[in-house]
Amino acid sequence: MSGDEDVGVEMGMNAGANVAAGRRHRRRPVMAEINVTPMVDVMLVLLIIFMVSAPLLTVGVPIDLPRTQAKSLDQDKEPLTVSVNVKEQVYLQNTEIPLDEVVPKLKAITDARGGADERIYVRGDRQVDYGTVMKVMGRISAAGFRRVALVTETEQGPAR
């Protein structure tokens, strides 16, 4: 081998080392973008879940309400509801209670909420005896509650 060939091999080796060294020190710029596609997918799934489950959250005591043409009342806070089902069982909100305990429990709740001026809704199944619903309403009215209302469903048909 001659001296010229030695220099060529040496230069080739050095050139490869410089290229590798340049790659090691050169960095890519930091990517500052956020990929929102997975987040949008999760939000859409949550939206569908909440849309399907929201109507199921309003389930209470199953009662077949009578129908009327009266308009519904506007209400800001959740009203107190006393329900009477087909078996003439009395419920306060969603809890079954004896008829004798309706008034004391209503008084305790209204005192905790801040006043006896609370609106109380009475829901009676259409198959329940009229006297049973009136007995419940009479006890509530006799206890001093003046804002007692019957709950009905709106009638589907031509208005007169």
QUITATA-V145667 format. One line per field, one symbol per residue. ss: DSSP state (A for helix, B for strand, O for the rest). phi: phi as a letter, one per 30 degrees, with the letter a starting at -180 (. if undefined). psi: psi as a letter, one per 30 degrees, with the letter a starting at -180 (. if undefined). A space follows every 10 residues. Layout:
BEGIN
ss: ???
phi: ???
psi: ???
END
This chain:
BEGIN
ss: OOAAAAAAAA AAAAAAAAAA AAAAAOOOOO OOOOOOAAAA AAAAAAAAAA AAAAAAAAOO OOOOBOBBOO OOOOOOOOOB BBBBOOOOOB BBOOBBBOAA AAAAAAAAAA AAAOOOOOOB BBBBBOOOOA AAAAAAAAAA AAOOOOOBBB OOBBOOOOOO
phi: .cdddedddd dddddddddd ddddcdcddd dcccdceddd dddddddddd dddddddcdb ddbcddcbcd ddcdbdcddd bccbcddidc bchccdbded cddedddddd dddjlddddb cccbddddee dddddddddd dddjdcccbd cbcddclddc
psi: klfeeeeeee eeeeeeeeee eeeefkllkk jgkkjfeeee eeeeeeeeee eefefffgkb kjkjklklgl llkkkelklk kkkjaeghkk kjcgkkllef feeeeeeeee eefhlggkkk kkkkkffkke eeeeeeeeee effgkfikkk kllkkjakk.
END
